């Protein structure tokens, strides 16, 4: 896949989206906007493609690479979004576990007798001295 990005930068590929934009600009687009760029490229590919068994034209190759670039960027953005969602779920789960642990510690503390609690306070006071 890196060859298509290398070719795109060497050949200065431009994409139609509110004017001409670069490959780097594609990374800043939303998934919806990338989908619009993809659809426009596919329409262009269908209208310009000439059936030939012998060879692919230079324009067909460039258009194909542009389509692959957009697909690669979309796939990367979707994967990043999934990683972010999973990380948020993991953080929420860890926070819930910490809350449950605190509740259990509070419950264990509430089960202690007055004498045990007093001893714990005295031990804490001695440690601070």
N, C-alpha and C positions, 0 to 999 in steps of 0.2 A: 504494500500500500504506500510506502514512503516514496516510491518512484513517481506516483501521480502527483504528490505534493511537490516533489523536486521539479518535475516537469512544469507544474503550474507556476512555480516561482521563476523558473528559468525563462519560460515562454510568456510570462506576465499575463496569465489568464485573467479575464474580467467577466463578471457575471452581471446580468441585467436585474437590478432591483432598485427602484427609485433612482435610476441613473446607473452608472457602471460602478461596481464594487470589486474589491480584490478578494483573494482567498482568505486573507487575514480578517477582512470585514465579515465574512460568513460566520465566523466564530461568535460575533456579537449579535447575530440575528436570533430571534425566538424560533422555536420549533415550527410554529405556524408560518412564519416568514420563510424559513428554510424549505418548508413544504411547497410554498408558492414558487420559490426559485426552482425547485425540483420539477414541479408540474410544467413550468414554462420551458425548461430544458427538454423534458420529454416530448412536449408538443413540437418544439423545434426539431428534435431528433426525428419524429415521425414525418414531419413535413419535408425535411431535407434528405431523408434517407433514400438512397437509390439502391434497389435490389441488384446485387452483383455477386456472382460466385467467385470472381477472380480476385478482387482486392477491396479493401476498405479505404475510403478516401481519407485524406488528412483531416478534413473537417469532421467526418464521422468519428475519427479517433479522438480528436480534441473534445468533441461533444460528449463522447462516452466517458472520457476522463473527468470532465466537469461533473457529470452525473454521479460518478463514483465518489468524487470529492464531497459532494453534498451529502450523499448517503453515509459516508464515513463520519462526517461531522455530526449528522443527526444521531447516528448510533452512539457516538462518544457522548453527546449531550444527554441522551436517554440513559446511558449507563451511569453517568455522573449523577443524574437526578435520582436514580434508584439507590446509588450509594448514599446520597444525602438522606433519603427517606429511611433507609436501613439504619444509618447512624443515629438519626433522631429517635427512631423506635428503641434502639439499644440504650440511648441516654435516658429515655423515659422509663424503660424497664429498670435500669440501674437506680434511678431516683426512687422508684417505687420500692425496690428492695431495701434501700437505705431507710425509707420511711417505716417499712415493716420491722426492720431490725431495731429502730429507735422505739417503736411501739412495744416490741418484745422486751427490750431493756427496761422500759418504763414499767411494764407489767411485772417483771422480775423484781424490780426495786420496790414496787407496791406490796409485794408478797413478804418482804422482809419485816421482821419485828422492829419495834421502836428501839430496842437495845442494839440490834444489828445496825440500824440506821445511825444511831448515836455513835457507835464504834467507828463506822465508816467516816463520819464527820470528824471525829477525833483523829483518826489516821490521816485524813486529808490535811487537817490543821498542823499536825506534826511534820508532814512532808513539806509544807510551805515554810516552816521555820528554819 
